[in-house]
Amino acid sequence: MLRESAISFGYDLDLATVGDPAIPTAIPGGNALLDLVDVALGKSDKPLLDAQQAIINTLGPEALVDAAAVLGNFEMMNRVAEGTGIPIPQQSIDRESEIVAALGLLDLIKG
């Protein structure tokens, strides 16, 4: 969805930016959004209030509400899928192989 949304808005998105903060996001407020996700997922020691304030400063308070809602929805969907044992269809893995490779997800799966 991120890739298609970026294309529709004319952003030159490199998905590798999701895993590497040194790569520019090309999305307005993208770094602030990535910081919020990292904090929410426990991958950053940055205070949550700092991450929230960065989004307010760059995109406005409405964007913080939207970002929190999207983050919460994705987290909920992942927990439901994992909790019910829903497997990822091979067709989906094959279709998204470029994204999986760009994000380094195969390394996580292989351990």
N, CA, C and O atoms as a GROMACS GRO file, in nm:
protein
  444
    1MET      N    1   0.083  -0.119   0.000
    1MET     CA    2   0.000   0.000   0.000
    1MET      C    3   0.087   0.125   0.000
    1MET      O    4   0.055   0.224  -0.066
    2LEU      N    5   0.197   0.120   0.075
    2LEU     CA    6   0.287   0.235   0.080
    2LEU      C    7   0.342   0.266  -0.058
    2LEU      O    8   0.346   0.382  -0.100
    3ARG      N    9   0.386   0.162  -0.128
    3ARG     CA   10   0.443   0.182  -0.261
    3ARG      C   11   0.340   0.244  -0.355
    3ARG      O   12   0.371   0.340  -0.425
    4GLU      N   13   0.219   0.189  -0.358
    4GLU     CA   14   0.116   0.238  -0.449
    4GLU      C   15   0.072   0.380  -0.412
    4GLU      O   16   0.047   0.462  -0.501
    5SER      N   17   0.064   0.408  -0.285
    5SER     CA   18   0.029   0.543  -0.241
    5SER      C   19   0.136   0.643  -0.285
    5SER      O   20   0.105   0.752  -0.333
    6ALA      N   21   0.262   0.605  -0.267
    6ALA     CA   22   0.372   0.693  -0.308
    6ALA      C   23   0.367   0.720  -0.458
    6ALA      O   24   0.387   0.834  -0.501
    7ILE      N   25   0.340   0.617  -0.536
    7ILE     CA   26   0.331   0.634  -0.681
    7ILE      C   27   0.217   0.729  -0.716
    7ILE      O   28   0.233   0.817  -0.801
    8SER      N   29   0.101   0.712  -0.652
    8SER     CA   30  -0.014   0.796  -0.686
    8SER      C   31   0.009   0.943  -0.651
    8SER      O   32  -0.048   1.032  -0.714
    9PHE      N   33   0.093   0.969  -0.549
    9PHE     CA   34   0.124   1.107  -0.512
    9PHE      C   35   0.249   1.160  -0.582
    9PHE      O   36   0.287   1.275  -0.562
   10GLY      N   37   0.314   1.076  -0.663
   10GLY     CA   38   0.431   1.119  -0.738
   10GLY      C   39   0.560   1.122  -0.658
   10GLY      O   40   0.654   1.193  -0.696
   11TYR      N   41   0.567   1.046  -0.548
   11TYR     CA   42   0.689   1.040  -0.468
   11TYR      C   43   0.779   0.930  -0.521
   11TYR      O   44   0.732   0.823  -0.561
   12ASP      N   45   0.910   0.956  -0.521
   12ASP     CA   46   1.009   0.857  -0.563
   12ASP      C   47   1.052   0.780  -0.440
   12ASP      O   48   1.150   0.816  -0.375
   13LEU      N   49   0.980   0.674  -0.407
   13LEU     CA   50   1.001   0.600  -0.284
   13LEU      C   51   1.098   0.486  -0.303
   13LEU      O   52   1.084   0.405  -0.395
   14ASP      N   53   1.198   0.478  -0.216
   14ASP     CA   54   1.288   0.365  -0.208
   14ASP      C   55   1.249   0.290  -0.081
   14ASP      O   56   1.272   0.340   0.029
   15LEU      N   57   1.191   0.171  -0.095
   15LEU     CA   58   1.142   0.098   0.022
   15LEU      C   59   1.253   0.063   0.121
   15LEU      O   60   1.225   0.034   0.237
   16ALA      N   61   1.377   0.065   0.076
   16ALA     CA   62   1.487   0.036   0.167
   16ALA      C   63   1.495   0.138   0.280
   16ALA      O   64   1.556   0.111   0.384
   17THR      N   65   1.435   0.255   0.260
   17THR     CA   66   1.436   0.357   0.365
   17THR      C   67   1.365   0.310   0.491
   17THR      O   68   1.394   0.360   0.600
   18VAL      N   69   1.272   0.215   0.477
   18VAL     CA   70   1.199   0.165   0.593
   18VAL      C   71   1.295   0.100   0.693
   18VAL      O   72   1.275   0.111   0.814
   19GLY      N   73   1.398   0.034   0.642
   19GLY     CA   74   1.493  -0.032   0.730
   19GLY      C   75   1.623   0.042   0.751
   19GLY      O   76   1.704   0.002   0.834
   20ASP      N   77   1.643   0.151   0.678
   20ASP     CA   78   1.770   0.224   0.687
   20ASP      C   79   1.742   0.374   0.693
   20ASP      O   80   1.717   0.436   0.590
   21PRO      N   81   1.747   0.434   0.814
   21PRO     CA   82   1.715   0.576   0.828
   21PRO      C   83   1.812   0.669   0.756
   21PRO      O   84   1.785   0.788   0.744
   22ALA      N   85   1.925   0.616   0.708
   22ALA     CA   86   2.020   0.700   0.635
   22ALA      C   87   1.970   0.730   0.493
   22ALA      O   88   2.019   0.823   0.429
   23ILE      N   89   1.875   0.652   0.445
   23ILE     CA   90   1.820   0.674   0.311
   23ILE      C   91   1.705   0.772   0.322
   23ILE      O   92   1.612   0.750   0.400
   24PRO      N   93   1.709   0.881   0.244
   24PRO     CA   94   1.598   0.979   0.250
   24PRO      C   95   1.465   0.914   0.213
   24PRO      O   96   1.460   0.831   0.123
   25THR      N   97   1.359   0.953   0.282
   25THR     CA   98   1.229   0.889   0.260
   25THR      C   99   1.157   0.938   0.136
   25THR      O  100   1.079   0.862   0.077
   26ALA      N  101   1.179   1.060   0.093
   26ALA     CA  102   1.109   1.121  -0.022
   26ALA      C  103   0.961   1.142   0.006
   26ALA      O  104   0.886   1.179  -0.084
   27ILE      N  105   0.918   1.120   0.129
   27ILE     CA  106   0.779   1.141   0.170
   27ILE      C  107   0.778   1.256   0.271
   27ILE      O  108   0.856   1.253   0.366
   28PRO      N  109   0.693   1.356   0.253
   28PRO     CA  110   0.688   1.464   0.352
   28PRO      C  111   0.663   1.409   0.493
   28PRO      O  112   0.567   1.336   0.517
   29GLY      N  113   0.751   1.443   0.585
   29GLY     CA  114   0.740   1.396   0.722
   29GLY      C  115   0.776   1.250   0.739
   29GLY      O  116   0.754   1.193   0.846
   30GLY      N  117   0.832   1.189   0.637
   30GLY     CA  118   0.862   1.046   0.640
   30GLY      C  119   0.953   1.003   0.753
   30GLY      O  120   0.929   0.900   0.816
   31ASN      N  121   1.057   1.082   0.780
   31ASN     CA  122   1.148   1.045   0.888
   31ASN      C  123   1.077   1.050   1.023
   31ASN      O  124   1.101   0.965   1.108
   32ALA      N  125   0.992   1.148   1.042
   32ALA     CA  126   0.917   1.158   1.168
   32ALA      C  127   0.821   1.039   1.182
   32ALA      O  128   0.805   0.984   1.291
   33LEU      N  129   0.759   0.999   1.072
   33LEU     CA  130   0.669   0.884   1.076
   33LEU      C  131   0.745   0.755   1.107
   33LEU      O  132   0.698   0.672   1.185
   34LEU      N  133   0.862   0.739   1.046
   34LEU     CA  134   0.943   0.620   1.074
   34LEU      C  135   0.987   0.618   1.220
   34LEU      O  136   0.990   0.512   1.282
   35ASP      N  137   1.021   0.735   1.274
   35ASP     CA  138   1.060   0.741   1.415
   35ASP      C  139   0.945   0.697   1.506
   35ASP      O  140   0.967   0.624   1.602
   36LEU      N  141   0.823   0.741   1.474
   36LEU     CA  142   0.708   0.702   1.555
   36LEU      C  143   0.690   0.551   1.553
   36LEU      O  144   0.664   0.489   1.657
   37VAL      N  145   0.701   0.491   1.436
   37VAL     CA  146   0.687   0.346   1.425
   37VAL      C  147   0.795   0.276   1.507
   37VAL      O  148   0.765   0.182   1.581
   38ASP      N  149   0.920   0.322   1.495
   38ASP     CA  150   1.028   0.259   1.571
   38ASP      C  151   1.005   0.269   1.721
   38ASP      O  152   1.030   0.173   1.794
   39VAL      N  153   0.959   0.384   1.767
   39VAL     CA  154   0.932   0.402   1.910
   39VAL      C  155   0.817   0.310   1.953
   39VAL      O  156   0.827   0.241   2.055
   40ALA      N  157   0.710   0.309   1.874
   40ALA     CA  158   0.592   0.228   1.910
   40ALA      C  159   0.624   0.079   1.913
   40ALA      O  160   0.565   0.004   1.992
   41LEU      N  161   0.715   0.035   1.828
   41LEU     CA  162   0.751  -0.106   1.822
   41LEU      C  163   0.867  -0.142   1.913
   41LEU      O  164   0.914  -0.255   1.914
   42GLY      N  165   0.913  -0.042   1.991
   42GLY     CA  166   1.021  -0.068   2.085
   42GLY      C  167   1.158  -0.081   2.022
   42GLY      O  168   1.248  -0.141   2.081
   43LYS      N  169   1.175  -0.027   1.902
   43LYS     CA  170   1.303  -0.035   1.832
   43LYS      C  171   1.385   0.092   1.846
   43LYS      O  172   1.488   0.108   1.782
   44SER      N  173   1.339   0.184   1.932
   44SER     CA  174   1.408   0.310   1.955
   44SER      C  175   1.392   0.348   2.102
   44SER      O  176   1.290   0.321   2.165
   45ASP      N  177   1.496   0.411   2.155
   45ASP     CA  178   1.491   0.460   2.292
   45ASP      C  179   1.438   0.603   2.300
   45ASP      O  180   1.426   0.659   2.409
   46LYS      N  181   1.407   0.661   2.185
   46LYS     CA  182   1.354   0.797   2.183
   46LYS      C  183   1.224   0.801   2.261
   46LYS      O  184   1.143   0.709   2.249
   47PRO      N  185   1.201   0.906   2.339
   47PRO     CA  186   1.073   0.917   2.410
   47PRO      C  187   0.956   0.930   2.312
   47PRO      O  188   0.966   0.998   2.210
   48LEU      N  189   0.846   0.864   2.344
   48LEU     CA  190   0.728   0.867   2.259
   48LEU      C  191   0.680   1.011   2.236
   48LEU      O  192   0.641   1.046   2.125
   49LEU      N  193   0.683   1.093   2.340
   49LEU     CA  194   0.638   1.232   2.324
   49LEU      C  195   0.722   1.308   2.223
   49LEU      O  196   0.670   1.394   2.151
   50ASP      N  197   0.852   1.278   2.215
   50ASP     CA  198   0.938   1.343   2.116
   50ASP      C  199   0.899   1.302   1.975
   50ASP      O  200   0.893   1.385   1.884
   51ALA      N  201   0.872   1.172   1.957
   51ALA     CA  202   0.831   1.124   1.825
   51ALA      C  203   0.697   1.184   1.784
   51ALA      O  204   0.678   1.222   1.668
   52GLN      N  205   0.606   1.194   1.879
   52GLN     CA  206   0.476   1.253   1.851
   52GLN      C  207   0.491   1.401   1.815
   52GLN      O  208   0.428   1.450   1.721
   53GLN      N  209   0.572   1.472   1.891
   53GLN     CA  210   0.590   1.615   1.867
   53GLN      C  211   0.655   1.641   1.731
   53GLN      O  212   0.623   1.740   1.665
   54ALA      N  213   0.744   1.554   1.690
   54ALA     CA  214   0.808   1.570   1.559
   54ALA      C  215   0.705   1.562   1.446
   54ALA      O  216   0.713   1.636   1.348
   55ILE      N  217   0.608   1.473   1.461
   55ILE     CA  218   0.502   1.464   1.360
   55ILE      C  219   0.415   1.588   1.363
   55ILE      O  220   0.380   1.642   1.258
   56ILE      N  221   0.379   1.633   1.482
   56ILE     CA  222   0.299   1.756   1.493
   56ILE      C  223   0.373   1.873   1.430
   56ILE      O  224   0.312   1.954   1.358
   57ASN      N  225   0.503   1.883   1.455
   57ASN     CA  226   0.582   1.994   1.402
   57ASN      C  227   0.595   1.991   1.250
   57ASN      O  228   0.595   2.096   1.186
   58THR      N  229   0.605   1.870   1.192
   58THR     CA  230   0.626   1.861   1.047
   58THR      C  231   0.498   1.846   0.967
   58THR      O  232   0.489   1.895   0.854
   59LEU      N  233   0.398   1.780   1.024
   59LEU     CA  234   0.277   1.749   0.947
   59LEU      C  235   0.148   1.799   1.010
   59LEU      O  236   0.045   1.807   0.942
   60GLY      N  237   0.152   1.834   1.137
   60GLY     CA  238   0.033   1.884   1.205
   60GLY      C  239  -0.030   1.780   1.295
   60GLY      O  240  -0.004   1.660   1.282
   61PRO      N  241  -0.115   1.825   1.387
   61PRO     CA  242  -0.176   1.734   1.484
   61PRO      C  243  -0.268   1.629   1.421
   61PRO      O  244  -0.278   1.517   1.471
   62GLU      N  245  -0.336   1.666   1.313
   62GLU     CA  246  -0.424   1.570   1.247
   62GLU      C  247  -0.345   1.451   1.193
   62GLU      O  248  -0.392   1.338   1.196
   63ALA      N  249  -0.226   1.478   1.145
   63ALA     CA  250  -0.141   1.371   1.091
   63ALA      C  251  -0.098   1.275   1.201
   63ALA      O  252  -0.084   1.156   1.177
   64LEU      N  253  -0.076   1.327   1.322
   64LEU     CA  254  -0.041   1.239   1.434
   64LEU      C  255  -0.156   1.143   1.463
   64LEU      O  256  -0.133   1.024   1.487
   65VAL      N  257  -0.277   1.193   1.462
   65VAL     CA  258  -0.394   1.107   1.486
   65VAL      C  259  -0.404   1.001   1.376
   65VAL      O  260  -0.426   0.883   1.404
   66ASP      N  261  -0.387   1.044   1.251
   66ASP     CA  262  -0.393   0.948   1.139
   66ASP      C  263  -0.282   0.844   1.150
   66ASP      O  264  -0.306   0.725   1.131
   67ALA      N  265  -0.160   0.888   1.180
   67ALA     CA  266  -0.046   0.796   1.191
   67ALA      C  267  -0.068   0.695   1.302
   67ALA      O  268  -0.040   0.576   1.285
   68ALA      N  269  -0.119   0.741   1.415
   68ALA     CA  270  -0.145   0.650   1.527
   68ALA      C  271  -0.253   0.548   1.491
   68ALA      O  272  -0.244   0.431   1.528
   69ALA      N  273  -0.355   0.593   1.419
   69ALA     CA  274  -0.462   0.502   1.378
   69ALA      C  275  -0.411   0.397   1.280
   69ALA      O  276  -0.443   0.279   1.293
   70VAL      N  277  -0.331   0.438   1.184
   70VAL     CA  278  -0.275   0.344   1.087
   70VAL      C  279  -0.182   0.245   1.156
   70VAL      O  280  -0.188   0.125   1.131
   71LEU      N  281  -0.096   0.296   1.243
   71LEU     CA  282  -0.004   0.210   1.315
   71LEU      C  283  -0.081   0.107   1.399
   71LEU      O  284  -0.049  -0.011   1.398
   72GLY      N  285  -0.181   0.153   1.471
   72GLY     CA  286  -0.261   0.064   1.553
   72GLY      C  287  -0.334  -0.041   1.471
   72GLY      O  288  -0.343  -0.157   1.512
   73ASN      N  289  -0.386  -0.002   1.356
   73ASN     CA  290  -0.458  -0.095   1.270
   73ASN      C  291  -0.365  -0.204   1.217
   73ASN      O  292  -0.400  -0.322   1.218
   74PHE      N  293  -0.248  -0.165   1.170
   74PHE     CA  294  -0.153  -0.265   1.120
   74PHE      C  295  -0.108  -0.358   1.232
   74PHE      O  296  -0.096  -0.479   1.210
   75GLU      N  297  -0.084  -0.305   1.348
   75GLU     CA  298  -0.042  -0.389   1.461
   75GLU      C  299  -0.154  -0.487   1.496
   75GLU      O  300  -0.127  -0.604   1.522
   76MET      N  301  -0.277  -0.440   1.496
   76MET     CA  302  -0.391  -0.527   1.526
   76MET      C  303  -0.403  -0.637   1.421
   76MET      O  304  -0.423  -0.754   1.456
   77MET      N  305  -0.392  -0.603   1.294
   77MET     CA  306  -0.404  -0.703   1.188
   77MET      C  307  -0.296  -0.810   1.201
   77MET      O  308  -0.323  -0.929   1.183
   78ASN      N  309  -0.174  -0.768   1.232
   78ASN     CA  310  -0.065  -0.864   1.247
   78ASN      C  311  -0.090  -0.957   1.366
   78ASN      O  312  -0.068  -1.078   1.356
   79ARG      N  313  -0.136  -0.903   1.476
   79ARG     CA  314  -0.163  -0.986   1.595
   79ARG      C  315  -0.277  -1.085   1.570
   79ARG      O  316  -0.269  -1.200   1.612
   80VAL      N  317  -0.381  -1.041   1.502
   80VAL     CA  318  -0.492  -1.132   1.471
   80VAL      C  319  -0.443  -1.244   1.380
   80VAL      O  320  -0.473  -1.361   1.402
   81ALA      N  321  -0.368  -1.208   1.276
   81ALA     CA  322  -0.317  -1.308   1.183
   81ALA      C  323  -0.226  -1.408   1.253
   81ALA      O  324  -0.239  -1.529   1.234
   82GLU      N  325  -0.135  -1.358   1.335
   82GLU     CA  326  -0.044  -1.448   1.407
   82GLU      C  327  -0.119  -1.534   1.508
   82GLU      O  328  -0.092  -1.653   1.521
   83GLY      N  329  -0.212  -1.473   1.578
   83GLY     CA  330  -0.286  -1.545   1.682
   83GLY      C  331  -0.376  -1.654   1.628
   83GLY      O  332  -0.401  -1.753   1.697
   84THR      N  333  -0.423  -1.637   1.506
   84THR     CA  334  -0.511  -1.738   1.448
   84THR      C  335  -0.436  -1.836   1.359
   84THR      O  336  -0.494  -1.931   1.307
   85GLY      N  337  -0.306  -1.813   1.342
   85GLY     CA  338  -0.225  -1.905   1.262
   85GLY      C  339  -0.246  -1.892   1.113
   85GLY      O  340  -0.224  -1.989   1.039
   86ILE      N  341  -0.287  -1.775   1.067
   86ILE     CA  342  -0.309  -1.755   0.923
   86ILE      C  343  -0.173  -1.757   0.853
   86ILE      O  344  -0.088  -1.673   0.881
   87PRO      N  345  -0.154  -1.852   0.762
   87PRO     CA  346  -0.027  -1.856   0.689
   87PRO      C  347  -0.024  -1.751   0.577
   87PRO      O  348  -0.128  -1.710   0.526
   88ILE      N  349   0.095  -1.710   0.541
   88ILE     CA  350   0.110  -1.619   0.427
   88ILE      C  351   0.113  -1.706   0.301
   88ILE      O  352   0.200  -1.792   0.288
   89PRO      N  353   0.020  -1.685   0.209
   89PRO     CA  354   0.018  -1.766   0.087
   89PRO      C  355   0.146  -1.747   0.005
   89PRO      O  356   0.198  -1.636  -0.005
   90GLN      N  357   0.195  -1.855  -0.054
   90GLN     CA  358   0.316  -1.849  -0.136
   90GLN      C  359   0.299  -1.748  -0.249
   90GLN      O  360   0.394  -1.680  -0.286
   91GLN      N  361   0.178  -1.738  -0.305
   91GLN     CA  362   0.151  -1.642  -0.412
   91GLN      C  363   0.182  -1.500  -0.365
   91GLN      O  364   0.238  -1.421  -0.441
   92SER      N  365   0.146  -1.467  -0.242
   92SER     CA  366   0.174  -1.333  -0.188
   92SER      C  367   0.324  -1.314  -0.171
   92SER      O  368   0.377  -1.207  -0.201
   93ILE      N  369   0.391  -1.415  -0.123
   93ILE     CA  370   0.536  -1.406  -0.105
   93ILE      C  371   0.604  -1.386  -0.238
   93ILE      O  372   0.693  -1.302  -0.251
   94ASP      N  373   0.563  -1.462  -0.340
   94ASP     CA  374   0.623  -1.450  -0.473
   94ASP      C  375   0.596  -1.312  -0.533
   94ASP      O  376   0.684  -1.250  -0.592
   95ARG      N  377   0.471  -1.265  -0.518
   95ARG     CA  378   0.431  -1.136  -0.576
   95ARG      C  379   0.508  -1.021  -0.512
   95ARG      O  380   0.540  -0.922  -0.579
   96GLU      N  381   0.539  -1.033  -0.385
   96GLU     CA  382   0.605  -0.926  -0.312
   96GLU      C  383   0.754  -0.954  -0.288
   96GLU      O  384   0.814  -0.894  -0.199
   97SER      N  385   0.813  -1.043  -0.365
   97SER     CA  386   0.952  -1.083  -0.342
   97SER      C  387   1.049  -0.965  -0.350
   97SER      O  388   1.148  -0.960  -0.276
   98GLU      N  389   1.022  -0.870  -0.438
   98GLU     CA  390   1.110  -0.753  -0.449
   98GLU      C  391   1.107  -0.670  -0.320
   98GLU      O  392   1.211  -0.625  -0.273
   99ILE      N  393   0.989  -0.652  -0.264
   99ILE     CA  394   0.975  -0.576  -0.140
   99ILE      C  395   1.038  -0.653  -0.025
   99ILE      O  396   1.108  -0.594   0.058
  100VAL      N  397   1.012  -0.783  -0.019
  100VAL     CA  398   1.069  -0.867   0.088
  100VAL      C  399   1.221  -0.857   0.086
  100VAL      O  400   1.284  -0.845   0.191
  101ALA      N  401   1.280  -0.863  -0.033
  101ALA     CA  402   1.426  -0.853  -0.045
  101ALA      C  403   1.475  -0.714  -0.007
  101ALA      O  404   1.575  -0.700   0.064
  102ALA      N  405   1.406  -0.609  -0.053
  102ALA     CA  406   1.450  -0.472  -0.024
  102ALA      C  407   1.447  -0.442   0.124
  102ALA      O  408   1.530  -0.366   0.174
  103LEU      N  409   1.353  -0.502   0.196
  103LEU     CA  410   1.341  -0.477   0.339
  103LEU      C  411   1.426  -0.573   0.423
  103LEU      O  412   1.432  -0.560   0.546
  104GLY      N  413   1.491  -0.669   0.358
  104GLY     CA  414   1.574  -0.764   0.430
  104GLY      C  415   1.494  -0.863   0.514
  104GLY      O  416   1.544  -0.915   0.614
  105LEU      N  417   1.371  -0.889   0.474
  105LEU     CA  418   1.284  -0.977   0.552
  105LEU      C  419   1.324  -1.124   0.544
  105LEU      O  420   1.298  -1.201   0.636
  106LEU      N  421   1.388  -1.162   0.434
  106LEU     CA  422   1.431  -1.302   0.424
  106LEU      C  423   1.532  -1.336   0.529
  106LEU      O  424   1.534  -1.448   0.580
  107ASP      N  425   1.617  -1.240   0.563
  107ASP     CA  426   1.716  -1.263   0.668
  107ASP      C  427   1.647  -1.288   0.803
  107ASP      O  428   1.695  -1.369   0.882
  108LEU      N  429   1.536  -1.221   0.828
  108LEU     CA  430   1.463  -1.240   0.953
  108LEU      C  431   1.397  -1.378   0.957
  108LEU      O  432   1.394  -1.444   1.061
  109ILE      N  433   1.344  -1.420   0.844
  109ILE     CA  434   1.276  -1.549   0.838
  109ILE      C  435   1.375  -1.663   0.857
  109ILE      O  436   1.347  -1.760   0.928
  110LYS      N  437   1.491  -1.651   0.793
  110LYS     CA  438   1.591  -1.757   0.798
  110LYS      C  439   1.662  -1.762   0.933
  110LYS      O  440   1.723  -1.863   0.968
  111GLY      N  441   1.655  -1.652   1.009
  111GLY     CA  442   1.715  -1.647   1.141
  111GLY      C  443   1.860  -1.625   1.131
  111GLY      O  444   1.928  -1.617   1.233
   0.00000   0.00000   0.00000
